[in-house]
Amino acid sequence: MDRRTYLTALGATVAAVSGCSEGNSTETPDGDTAADGTPTERETSQPDPAPTVTDAGLLLDRGEYDSLGDVDSVGRGAPLVVGVEYDLPASGGSARGLAEARIFDADGTRLDTSTNEVDVVADGDSVSRRAWFSFGTADWELGSYTAEVVVNSENYGTSTSTEVAAELVEPLGEGEVEMAIAEFPDDAAAAEEFDWTLEFRNLSDRDSSVVTDTVTVGPVGADPVDLDISYRETVPAGGATQVERAAVRINYPGTYTYRIDALDAEVSFTLQPPEE
């Protein structure tokens, strides 16, 4: 055999040995080719579904989700109400989890925690939920606070979080609030219960709150009577909020003045004589 014929035969032998080695391999190069040479799909690991916060912010009052994000600050003494809207993943026809708000002061000290448990029937892959968390502020210092909102999925052991910034400021005072009667029944009579709606308008350029524990009521021209009636109403700068007073009864007919001295604001209404 000459040298050229020998090298050709040797090359064929090496190629055959190499092909045999690849054929016995149990590895799939780059995950794209099977042992028999057919293409395969690359396997990927999908993470478990996690909750999603769609919106979060302060509310004017408990459960008033339409006001989400309307204010950035509240007056000391009024509740700091945090609202959150979120999607919670579901499995097996239910969605279980926990929404929680943690309040921190400017130094990072946790002041309070409020939780809301969720266990609802779910037709799809997730459910949309809302929650609110209320915190008393009477003993807090004026300044900046942070609400950390955390949503946990019990179904999957996943969670998500977001932060809401808030300022605690002085309550609205004299000259900063205008009071008006938004609704009053035409047939309101003495010695009979009636409902009416009072409106507070914030005349200042800051979000804050009406915070008072006493109002005075009395016939026009007579000495008023102090009543223990509390208001804790947060009002956006330049905006207004309404408060319904239900089942009010005053025994004598006449025109009355309803006054909040801390605001130097008052309204008047008239009660007809009771029907005989």
FIZANU-99153 format. One line per field, with one value per residue: z, y, x of N, C-alpha, C in turn. Coordinates in steps of 0.001 Angstrom, whole numbers, plus 524288, in hexadecimal, padded with zeros to 5 digits. Example, Ala and Ser with C-alpha at 12.3 -4.5 7.8 and 13.67 -1.06 7.14 Angstrom:
<pts>
n_zz (81E78:81BA8)
n_yy (7E9C6:7F736)
n_xx (83386:83232)
ca_zz (81E78:81BE4)
ca_yy (7EE6C:7FBDC)
ca_xx (8300C:83566)
c_zz (81E78:81EBE)
c_yy (7F31C:8001E)
c_xx (83390:83264)
</pts>
This chain:
<pts>
n_zz (80000:7FC37:80129:8002F:7FEEA:8089F:80FD5:80D0F:80FAD:81A69:81D95:81BC6:8231C:82C9F:82BF9:82C87:83699:83C70:83A14:83E91:8491D:84AEF:84912:851A0:859B5:86489:865E3:86229:85967:85C45:85EB8:8563E:84F65:84E78:852C4:84A2B:8423A:83FA0:8404E:84C81:855E5:85DAE:86B40:874AB:88120:88737:88F44:89B4B:89B8E:89FC0:8A8C7:8A44A:8A5E3:8A236:8A448:8AE2E:8B97A:8C14B:8C786:8C889:8D03E:8D785:8CF51:8C6C9:8BB45:8B1EB:8B3BB:8B379:8B45D:8B433:8BBC5:8C219:8CC10:8D995:8E420:8F113:8FA2E:8F448:8EDA7:8E73F:8DB88:8D3C8:8C711:8BE32:8B1D6:8ABBA:8A4DB:8A738:8A61A:8A279:8A51C:8A32E:8A401:8ABA8:8B277:8BB29:8C526:8CA96:8CD8D:8D1A9:8D92A:8DD53:8E5D9:8E5F2:8EC54:8E9D0:8ECF6:8EADA:8F1D7:8F534:8F750:8F797:8F36F:8EA5E:8E605:8DBB9:8D8F6:8CE75:8C835:8BE9C:8B4E5:8A824:89AA8:89267:88EFB:895FD:89FBA:8A14A:8AB3A:8B60E:8C0BF:8CD25:8D6FD:8E36D:8EBA6:8F808:8FB2A:90339:90AEB:90576:90080:8F92B:8EBAE:8E256:8DD76:8DA63:8D3E7:8D299:8CA06:8C932:8C1FC:8C2E4:8BD18:8C0AA:8BB4D:8B486:8B9DA:8B79B:8B6A6:8B680:8B730:8BA5A:8BC3A:8C33F:8C484:8CE97:8D4EF:8E16F:8E63E:8EBAD:8F064:8E945:8EB5A:8F110:8E7C2:8DF89:8DC25:8D638:8D9B6:8D59C:8D2FF:8CCBA:8CA9F:8CEF9:8D50C:8D03E:8D62C:8E079:8EDCA:8FAE5:9060A:90052:8F9C7:8F0B3:8E519:8E0C0:8D88A:8D9D3:8D4A3:8D318:8CEA7:8CA29:8CB1F:8CA73:8C57B:8C713:8C923:8D34E:8DFC2:8E605:8F336:8FE36:90A82:90E8E:90CA7:90BCA:90DFD:90C56:90DEB:90595:90ACA:914EB:9200B:91C40:91C9D:920AE:919CE:919AD:90F2E:905C4:8FB8F:8F1AE:8E776:8DBB1:8D1F1:8C4DF:8BFFE:8BC5B:8BA29:8BD64:8C732:8CB27:8D5E2:8DBBD:8E4EA:8ECB1:8F159:8F7F7:90258:906E7:91078:91001:907BF:8FE49:8F9F0:8F8E1:8FCC5:8F8ED:8FD08:8FC17:9041D:903AE:8F958:8F6DF:8F17E:8EC8B:8EAB5:8E75E:8EA24:8E8C5:8F070:8EF6A:8F640:8FD7B:8F76A:8FA33)
n_yy (7FB5A:8086B:8151D:81CFA:81736:8122B:81A97:81E18:815AD:81545:81EC7:81CFB:81536:81A92:821D4:81B23:816EC:8200E:822F8:81A86:81C38:825A8:82216:81B9C:82258:82825:8325C:83E77:8473A:8548E:853C1:85313:84AE1:83DB5:830A8:82A42:830ED:83736:8439F:84A33:850D5:85B4A:85A2A:86222:8688B:86CE0:87797:877A4:87D2C:88A59:893D5:8A032:8AD90:8B712:8C146:8CADB:8D2E7:8DE49:8DF25:8E6EA:8E3C9:8D860:8CDC6:8D3FB:8D2CA:8D81B:8E126:8DF09:8E285:8ED25:8F3F7:8F7E7:8F9B7:8FA2E:8FFFE:900E0:8F851:8F55D:8E981:8E23A:8DCEC:8D27F:8CDC7:8C2E1:8BCB2:8B089:8A4E5:897AC:88B78:87F41:871E9:8650B:86846:86FFA:87B76:87ECD:88666:8913D:89E72:8A923:8B464:8BC2B:8C5BF:8CF5A:8D879:8E45B:8E166:8D715:8D076:8C6D6:8C960:8C577:8BAE2:8B5A9:8AC06:8A48D:899DE:890C0:8882F:882F5:87EAE:87B41:87CA7:87D4E:87EEC:8863B:88FC8:89C5F:8A562:8AE1F:8B5DB:8BC75:8C3AD:8C8BB:8D240:8D7C7:8E4D5:8EBC1:8EC06:8ED1E:8F311:8FEF3:8FE52:8F62A:8E9D3:8DC14:8D28D:8C578:8BCBC:8AFDA:8A48A:89791:88AF5:87FDD:876E3:87541:87849:8819D:88F64:89D7B:8AB1F:8B8BA:8C69E:8D12E:8DE71:8E7F3:8F3AB:8F954:90395:91049:9116D:916ED:92431:9300D:9381E:931FD:92B03:9295B:9280D:921D9:91EE3:913C1:90D1D:90D83:90A14:90E6B:90D48:90C8E:90B5C:90FD0:9079E:8FEB4:8F4BD:8F77F:8F768:8FD4B:903BB:9080D:9109A:911EE:91AE4:91C33:926D9:928D9:92722:91D46:90F70:90AC5:90935:90A0E:90AAF:908E5:908C2:90D23:913D1:91EDF:9213D:92853:9301B:93B31:94705:943AE:93D86:93445:92621:91D78:9125A:90529:901E1:8FBB5:8FE60:8F948:8FBA0:8FA83:9032F:90696:9101E:91BB4:91613:90F07:90842:8FFF3:8FD80:8F53D:8F739:8EF9B:8EC17:8F4C7:8FC55:906DE:90DA9:916AE:92002:92940:9320F:92DD6:92ED7:928A7:9262E:9260C:92929:9287E:9297A:932B2:932FB:931A8:92CFB:92E48:92984:92673:921DD:91CC3:91E2F:912F5:90962:908E3)
n_xx (80360:8028F:806EE:7FF44:7F5FF:7F5C9:7F49A:7EAB2:7E44D:7E657:7E206:7D760:7D591:7D71A:7CF05:7C67A:7C784:7C66B:7BC02:7B6AE:7B8A2:7B32A:7A930:7A72A:7A65D:79FC4:79D4A:7976B:79B11:79B8B:79146:78A9C:78A23:7866F:78AB2:7897E:78AC7:78254:77B96:77915:7709B:774F0:77508:76EEB:76E44:7633F:75FDF:7585B:74B6C:749E2:74461:73F08:74013:73783:734A4:736E4:73591:7321E:72597:719DD:7131C:70F24:70D66:70A98:70D09:70CB8:711E0:71C4A:7293E:7271E:72ABD:736BB:7397D:73547:72DFE:732D7:72D60:72508:72117:72AFC:72973:72C0C:72B18:72A05:72A80:72A61:72ECE:72CBE:732A8:72C89:728E6:723D2:71975:718B9:71D41:726A5:72C4F:733AC:732BF:73A29:73D78:747D8:74C20:755DC:75E31:765C3:76F93:77003:76B5F:7625C:75539:74B1C:742A9:739CB:730DD:72AA5:72384:721AE:7191D:7134C:709FD:70E16:70CD3:713A2:7213D:72480:7206F:71AC6:71CAE:719C3:71E52:71E48:7253D:72583:72B22:72D1E:730D5:73247:73A19:74332:74EF8:75025:7537E:75A96:7562F:75601:74ED7:74FEB:74B1B:74797:744E7:7416F:74142:73AE3:738DA:74150:74A31:74F22:7524F:7504B:753B9:751B7:753A8:74DEB:74E48:74C54:74818:7473F:7402C:73CE4:72FC3:724BB:72198:71C6D:71670:71985:71242:70610:6F90C:6ED4A:6DFC7:6DCD7:6D461:6C753:6BB95:6AF41:6A675:6A98A:6A728:6A4DF:6A742:6A716:6AE3D:6B86C:6C088:6CC56:6D5F5:6E29E:6EC33:6F9DB:702E5:70F96:71727:72176:72ED3:73282:731CC:72A38:7239C:71708:71628:70FBB:708E0:70020:6F439:6EB98:6DE2E:6D2B6:6C6F6:6C52B:6C965:6C91E:6CF8D:6D92F:6DAA3:6E472:6E891:6ECE2:6F218:6F933:7023B:709FE:70ECA:714E8:7192A:71B77:724C4:71EC3:715E7:709FA:70274:6F7FA:6EF76:6E6AA:6DCC9:6D567:6C88C:6C5EC:6C097:6B955:6B2A7:6AC8B:6A624:6AB4F:6B5AD:6C28B:6CFF7:6DB5B:6E79C:6F599:6FF0F:70A0D:70C31:707DE:6FE66:6F167:6E427:6D681:6C98A:6BBCD:6B14D:6A4A9:69852:693C2:68B59:67DDF)
ca_zz (80000:7FC35:80590:7FF64:80018:80E48:81299:80C0E:812EB:81FE0:81E8D:81C0D:82821:830C5:82B9C:82E69:83C50:83E8E:8399E:84269:84E38:84B57:8493E:856C7:85DA6:866AF:86662:85DD8:858F0:85C94:85FCA:85186:84C2F:8517B:851BB:844F3:83E54:83EA8:84387:85125:8581D:8625D:86FD9:877E9:88621:887E2:894CF:89D31:89B1F:8A44F:8A8E1:8A1A5:8A7D4:89DCD:8A613:8B3E0:8BB11:8C5B9:8C6AE:8CBDC:8D4BC:8D724:8CB38:8C28C:8B75E:8ADBE:8B524:8B3CC:8B261:8B3F0:8BF7A:8C39C:8D19B:8DCE3:8E8E2:8F5B7:8FCE5:8F08B:8EC45:8E274:8D914:8CF36:8C3BC:8BA50:8AE1F:8AA31:8A29D:8AA40:8A2FD:8A483:8A351:8A575:8A4DD:8B001:8B31F:8C0BE:8C617:8CEC3:8CC59:8D68A:8D8F7:8E1BD:8E60A:8E7E6:8ECAD:8E6AD:8EEC0:8E971:8F61F:8F417:8FB3F:8F7D7:8EF23:8E9BD:8E22B:8D971:8D6CF:8C9CC:8C6E0:8BB58:8B064:8A367:895E9:88EC8:89107:89A13:8A13F:8A28E:8B07F:8B858:8C679:8CF9B:8DC20:8E624:8F00D:8FB25:8FAEF:90759:90DF1:901F9:8FF7D:8F3DE:8E85C:8DE17:8DECD:8D5F5:8D480:8CF42:8C900:8C784:8C09E:8C2B3:8BB03:8C37F:8B77D:8B1F9:8BD18:8B52A:8B8E2:8B419:8BAD2:8B867:8C075:8C2CE:8C7BD:8D0F5:8D87B:8E5A5:8E69E:8EF49:8EE7E:8E73C:8EF9A:8F017:8E2BA:8DB7A:8DAD6:8D585:8DA9B:8D2DE:8D333:8C786:8CA2B:8D3AF:8D380:8D072:8DA0D:8E5A1:8F1DD:9004C:908BB:8FCAA:8F7D1:8EB43:8E34E:8DD9B:8D6C1:8DA85:8D11E:8D488:8CA2D:8CBAD:8C883:8CA90:8C128:8C8FF:8CADA:8D8FE:8E1EF:8EA29:8F7EA:90291:90DC9:910C7:909A5:90EDF:90B53:90F6D:90AEF:90463:90ECD:91A1D:92153:919F3:91FEE:91EC4:918E2:91888:909E2:903A9:8F5EF:8F01C:8E1DB:8D876:8CD6E:8C166:8BF4E:8B89C:8B93C:8C15B:8C8AA:8CD99:8DA4F:8DCFB:8EA57:8EC72:8F5E7:8FB61:90480:90A19:91272:90F72:90296:8FE0A:8F6C7:8FC34:8FAEB:8F9DE:8FCB8:8FDF6:905AF:90217:8F3DF:8F646:8ED23:8EE53:8E703:8E9F1:8E7E1:8EB47:8F186:8EFA2:8FAC6:8FC8A:8F592:8FE60)
ca_yy (80000:80D1D:818BB:81FB2:81388:8113D:81F1E:81E40:8118C:816DF:822E1:81A95:81273:81E7E:823EF:8172A:816AF:824DB:82299:816BA:81EB5:8294B:81F2E:81946:8267E:82937:83802:8414F:84C16:85970:852C7:853CD:8462A:838DF:82CCE:82808:834FA:83A58:84860:84A38:855F7:85C76:85A65:866CB:8685F:87169:878E5:87784:8823A:88DC7:89814:8A50F:8B24A:8BA66:8C6B4:8CB80:8D860:8DFBD:8DFF7:8EAEC:8E12A:8D2B5:8CB81:8D7A1:8D19A:8DBFD:8E574:8DCFB:8E602:8F29F:8F72A:8F60A:8FACA:8FA8C:90300:8FD9B:8F728:8F299:8E473:8E18B:8D86E:8D0AF:8CA57:8BFFC:8B95E:8ACA6:89FF3:8934C:886AE:87B3D:86C8A:8617E:86AD4:873AE:87EE9:87FAD:88982:89520:8A3BB:8AB6E:8B98F:8BD43:8CB56:8D0B7:8DE19:8E621:8DEAE:8D195:8CD6E:8C51E:8CB48:8C271:8B745:8B419:8A7D1:8A335:894A1:88FD1:882BA:883A9:87B3E:87D92:879CF:87D81:87E5B:88A1B:89306:8A1C9:8A68F:8B334:8B5C6:8C15D:8C318:8CDB7:8D2EA:8DC7E:8E83F:8EFC1:8EC29:8ED4A:8F817:90100:8FCE8:8F25F:8E456:8D881:8CDC3:8C128:8B945:8AAB9:8A0CF:8923F:886CC:87AF1:8729F:8745E:879E2:88617:89467:8A253:8AF77:8BE08:8CA71:8D5DD:8E2B6:8EB2D:8F7D0:8FABD:90940:912B2:91175:91BDA:927A5:93491:93AA4:92E4A:92784:92B83:92435:922C2:91A96:9117C:90B1B:90E1E:908DD:912D1:90C56:90B82:90D97:90F0E:902DD:8FA5A:8F3C6:8F8E0:8F6DC:901A4:9030F:90C9E:9109C:914E3:91C54:91DAA:92BAE:92960:924B5:91872:90B37:90A4C:906E7:90C7A:9077B:90B95:90563:9100F:917B9:9217A:9219F:92B4E:93396:94052:94AE9:9414C:93B12:92F18:921B4:91A64:90CE2:901E5:8FFC6:8FB90:8FE39:8F7CF:8FB8E:8FC43:90615:9083D:915BB:91DE9:9128C:90EC3:90317:90045:8F9FF:8F4BA:8F6BD:8EC92:8EB8A:8F959:8FE06:90B9C:90D8A:91B8B:92262:92E2B:93238:92C65:92F92:92432:928F6:923B6:92DA5:927DB:92B0E:937A3:931FF:9302A:92CB6:92EC7:9268D:9278B:91D7D:91E32:91BEA:90D92:908BF:9074D)
ca_xx (80000:805D9:805FF:7FA51:7F1C3:7F5DD:7F266:7E50B:7E1E9:7E6C1:7DE20:7D237:7D52B:7D67A:7C9B8:7C2C8:7C7F9:7C422:7B658:7B4CC:7B8DD:7AEC6:7A44E:7A66C:7A615:79A87:79CBA:79509:79E12:798A2:78BC0:78789:78A17:78600:78EC9:788D9:78B93:77DA0:77B75:775B5:76FA2:777F0:771A4:76FA5:76B8F:75FE1:75F18:752FD:748D0:74A51:74086:74071:73D7C:73620:73470:73726:735F4:72ED2:72003:7178C:710BE:70F0E:70A2F:7095F:7110D:70C9E:71560:7219B:72D44:7255F:72DB9:73BEB:73A52:730A3:72ECC:733AB:72884:721AD:72369:72E09:726FA:72EF3:7280A:72D05:727C3:72E42:72D1F:72EC9:73252:72905:72998:72004:7146F:718B5:721C5:72785:730F8:733AC:7348E:73C02:73FE7:74B4A:74D41:75B07:75F3B:76A30:77449:76FA3:76912:75D0D:75197:74646:741C0:7345E:73097:7259E:723E4:71E82:717FA:70EAE:7095A:71045:70B81:717FA:72686:72573:71C00:71C14:71AE0:71B19:71E99:71FDA:727A9:724F4:72EBA:72C5C:73576:73206:73EEF:747B0:7517E:74F89:757E4:75A0D:75552:755CD:74BC1:75192:746AF:74976:740CB:74380:73DED:73B6A:738AA:74655:74E8F:751B8:750A2:75216:75320:75253:753CF:74AB2:75052:74844:749C8:743A8:74081:73926:72A58:722BF:72013:7191A:7172E:71B32:70DF1:700D6:6F4E9:6E85F:6DC0A:6DC4C:6CF10:6C420:6B629:6AB98:6A260:6ABCC:6A3D3:6A696:6A5AA:6A72A:6B37A:6B979:6C5EF:6CE34:6DB52:6E5EF:6F0B2:6FE87:7062A:714E7:7189E:72728:731B7:734D7:72E5F:72A32:71EDF:713F6:7169F:70D33:705A0:6FBCC:6F15F:6E788:6D92C:6CEF5:6C38E:6C761:6C844:6C93A:6D48B:6D9B6:6DBFF:6E8DD:6E76C:6F175:6F1B5:6FE81:70340:70F52:70DC6:7193E:71726:71FB9:72583:71B1C:71190:705DA:70080:6F2DD:6EEA6:6E120:6DB2E:6D08F:6C527:6C660:6BB8D:6B949:6AD48:6A989:6A68C:6AE2A:6BA6F:6C6F2:6D550:6DED3:6EC96:6FA73:7023C:70F7E:70C96:70515:6FAD7:6EC3D:6DFCD:6D16F:6C539:6B6C6:6ADD1:69F31:69587:6921C:68609:67A3B)
c_zz (80000:80073:804FE:800B0:805EC:8113E:811C4:80F66:818A5:8213A:81F02:82130:82C9A:830B9:82DAB:8344A:83EC3:83E51:83D7E:847CB:84EF4:84BC1:84E88:85B14:85F78:86754:86190:85D57:858C7:85D91:85AFE:84E4D:84FA5:84FED:84C48:840AF:83D36:8422E:84833:852F5:85D11:86701:87314:87CDC:886D2:88DAF:89655:89CB3:8A03C:8A43D:8A60A:8A411:8A331:89F54:8AC07:8B51D:8BFDA:8C3F5:8CA25:8D0BF:8D3A7:8D2CF:8C6B9:8BE36:8B2D0:8AED3:8B564:8B13C:8B222:8B797:8C08B:8C968:8D467:8E1AB:8ED90:8F8CC:8F968:8EF41:8E741:8DFFE:8D405:8CC2A:8BFB8:8B6DF:8ABF3:8A7AC:8A58F:8A70A:8A5AC:8A270:8A5F2:8A6C6:8A965:8AFE5:8B8EB:8C170:8CA6F:8CC9A:8D183:8D58C:8DDF5:8E185:8E899:8E83D:8E98B:8E834:8ED61:8EDB4:8F4B6:8F895:8FBE1:8F303:8EF0B:8E552:8E05D:8D6DB:8D249:8C908:8C3D5:8B6FA:8AB90:89EB5:8921F:89174:89565:89B5F:8A26D:8A7C3:8B203:8BE41:8C866:8D51D:8DEBC:8EAF7:8F2DB:8FB76:8FF72:90A4E:90A86:901AB:8F9F0:8F0A5:8E46C:8E02D:8D9C0:8D75C:8D09C:8CEBD:8C6AA:8C668:8BFEC:8C05A:8BE06:8BFB9:8B562:8B558:8BAC1:8B782:8B58E:8B7EF:8B7F6:8BD05:8BF2F:8C68F:8C9C7:8D483:8DC93:8E6C0:8EAB6:8ED0E:8EC58:8EBBA:8EDC9:8EADC:8DE51:8D9AD:8DA4E:8D655:8D79B:8D3AB:8CDA8:8C69B:8CF5A:8D21C:8D41A:8D4C2:8DF78:8E9D0:8F737:90278:9051E:8FA93:8F215:8EA1D:8E044:8DC66:8D719:8D6DC:8D35C:8CF91:8CC2C:8C886:8C82A:8C5D6:8C2E4:8CA34:8D0C8:8DAC2:8E5C7:8EED2:8FC72:90577:90FCF:90CBF:90D56:90B83:90EBC:90BF5:90A07:90895:9144C:91B10:91EF9:91E0F:91D73:91E40:9179F:91349:90765:8FDB9:8F523:8EA2D:8DED9:8D362:8C9F3:8C125:8BB0C:8B784:8BDB0:8C288:8CB9D:8D1CB:8DB90:8E2D5:8EA5A:8F1AE:8F9DD:8FD58:907E2:90B96:9114D:90A00:902DD:8FA5B:8FA54:8F97C:8FCA5:8F8EB:8FEBE:8FF1C:903C1:8FC70:8F2EF:8F19E:8EF3E:8E9D0:8EA1F:8E721:8EB17:8EBD3:8F1FE:8F4AF:8F988:8FAAF:8FA01:8FC79)
c_yy (804D2:810D0:81B75:81C36:8128B:815B1:81F7A:81A3F:81301:81B0A:820B8:817C1:81635:820BD:82018:816C7:81B75:824A1:81ED5:81918:8226D:8266B:81CC9:81D57:82736:82F05:83A39:84684:850CA:85899:85309:84EDC:8415A:8351B:82A8D:82C1D:8384E:83F1E:847BB:84FCB:856A8:85D05:85F34:8663E:86D61:872A0:87889:87CE9:88552:891D2:89CDE:8A989:8B5D6:8C026:8C6CC:8D144:8D95C:8E052:8E46B:8E88A:8DB54:8D0EF:8CF1A:8D71C:8D576:8E086:8E3C0:8E0BC:8EBB8:8F62B:8F4A1:8F6DB:8FAFB:8FDC9:8FF6A:8FD1A:8F476:8ED5A:8E4DA:8DC7D:8D72C:8CCEC:8C7AD:8BCDB:8B58B:8A7E7:89B8B:88E4F:88286:875EA:86924:86404:86E92:87701:88029:882D7:88D6F:89A43:8A667:8B0C9:8BA71:8C300:8CC41:8D6A8:8DF6B:8E37A:8D8DE:8CE1E:8CBE2:8C6A8:8C7C3:8BEF8:8B5DD:8B019:8A6DF:89DE4:893F7:889F0:882D0:87F9F:87E11:87A36:87986:87CB9:88236:88CF1:89879:8A327:8AC1D:8B2AA:8BB3F:8C03B:8C875:8CDDE:8D80E:8DFAA:8EC29:8F04F:8EC78:8F2CE:8F9E1:8FF76:8F8B6:8ECCF:8E11A:8D3CE:8C9C5:8BD61:8B42F:8A73D:89B76:88E91:881C6:87655:8713E:875D1:87E53:88B25:898E9:8A6BC:8B4A8:8C1B6:8CF1D:8D9F1:8E600:8EF3F:8F8AA:90083:90B3D:91263:916D2:91F26:92C25:93723:936F7:92AAF:92AA1:92723:925C3:91E0E:918A2:90F73:90BE4:90D4F:90D9A:91230:90B24:90E5D:90C71:90A0B:8FE21:8F9A6:8F55E:8F809:8FBC0:900DC:90837:90C2A:913FC:915F7:91E69:92270:92C66:926B0:91FAA:9146A:90AE3:90872:90A92:908CA:90A88:907CA:9081C:913B4:91A52:921F9:924C8:92EA5:938DB:94437:948C5:93ED5:9359A:92B02:91ECE:914AE:909F1:8FF31:9002E:8FB98:8FCF4:8F734:8FDC4:8FE92:907AF:90E31:917BD:91A95:9128C:9091E:903C8:8FC13:8F9DF:8F436:8F434:8EC9E:8EFF4:8FAD9:902DA:90CA2:91263:91DD4:92783:92DC4:93188:92D98:92AF1:92636:92595:9282B:92D44:92983:9307C:93748:9301E:92FE8:92D3B:92B77:927A2:9228A:91F79:91C03:91647:90D5C:906D7:902EB)
c_xx (80380:8040E:800C5:7F5B3:7F163:7F352:7EC88:7E230:7E205:7E2C6:7D8B1:7D163:7D446:7D101:7C5C1:7C2DA:7C577:7BE42:7B414:7B4A9:7B456:7A997:7A340:7A5CA:7A073:79998:79A23:797C6:79A77:792D7:78852:786F2:789F1:78A4C:78E52:78941:786DE:77D94:777CF:774ED:772C7:77432:772F2:76C71:76875:75F2F:7595D:75088:7492D:745F1:742A1:73D63:73C73:735B7:7349A:737D6:732A5:7292A:71E1D:71527:71098:70B5D:708D3:70D6F:7110E:7104F:71B14:7257E:72BB9:72870:732FD:73CFA:7351D:73201:72F5D:72E94:7248F:72426:7269D:72C17:729D7:72B7C:72B79:7294E:72BC5:72BAD:72FD8:72E4C:72F02:72A9F:72587:71AD5:71439:71DA3:7223F:72C87:7302A:735B2:735CC:73E60:74300:74CDA:75289:75B8C:76418:76F46:77431:76D77:7637D:7597C:74CD5:745EB:73BFB:73414:72B04:72627:72010:71DE9:712E0:70EA0:70B5B:70EF1:7101B:71D30:727C5:72066:71DFD:71993:71C67:71B32:72001:721CD:727A7:72871:72D90:7315A:735CA:73729:743D0:749F6:75044:7544E:7568E:7597B:75510:75276:74DD6:74CFD:748C4:744C0:7434D:73F70:73EEE:73B84:73E14:74B0D:751AD:74F96:75295:75126:753BA:7523F:7505C:74CE1:74BD0:74ABE:74590:74467:73CA9:733A3:728DB:720A6:71CAF:71A72:718B8:716D7:708E8:6FCE7:6F011:6E4D4:6DB48:6D6C5:6CC3D:6BE72:6B291:6A79B:6A496:6A8A9:6A616:6A444:6A54D:6ACC0:6B3F3:6BF48:6C76F:6D3F7:6DE40:6EAA3:6F511:701A9:70B65:7168F:71E83:7299C:73463:730A2:72EAD:724D0:71C35:71421:71452:709AD:700BE:6F962:6ED7C:6E2A7:6D577:6CB86:6C631:6C5AC:6C849:6CE90:6D4D1:6DB2C:6E08F:6E73C:6EC76:6F0A2:6F714:6FE7A:70901:70F41:7126C:71710:71BB9:72024:721D8:7165C:70DAB:7048E:6FB69:6F249:6E8D2:6E061:6D5C8:6CDBD:6C5EA:6C0EC:6BC5B:6B397:6AA07:6AA44:6A99C:6B2D1:6BF22:6CC21:6D8A5:6E45C:6F116:6FE41:707DF:7105D:70A6C:7015A:6F5AA:6E865:6DAC1:6CD5C:6C052:6B396:6A832:69CB6:693E7:68C6B:6828A:676AB)
</pts>
